[in-house]
Amino acid sequence: METKMANKFSYIGGGIGLTLFAIFGLLPGSFIGGALGLSLVGALFGMPVEPTLSSGIIVGAFMLIGIFISGLLFISLCTLFGWLVGAAIDRIARPKKSEKEAHKILQV
């Protein structure tokens, strides 16, 4: 089965997902990850959190993890949606077997 449209639409969906991530996912991902990291640092070292190197590294790592998860979700879900749309178009546009056989008979 040819999946030309499915591949094209998956690339388009990935590009749209990357754009949506840059607009809507980057800042909230870092904010949520930073809040989780700050909660973890507060549980480990006690509240109020002092600005030490170890607490900064933990919060920064959680911010990066939040950004990574947000990007992964945006890009993979948009790519999957684009692939599904392309696969549906491939399925609809694919000729039926009887049409293929009739075309082969006419060529011979």
Secondary structure, 3 states (H helix, E strand, C coil): CCCHHHHHHHHHHHHHHHHHHHHHHHHHHHHHHHHHHHHHHHHHHCCCCCCCHHHHHHHHHHHHHHHHHHHHHHHHHHHHHHHHHHHHHHHHHCCCHHHHHHHHHHHC
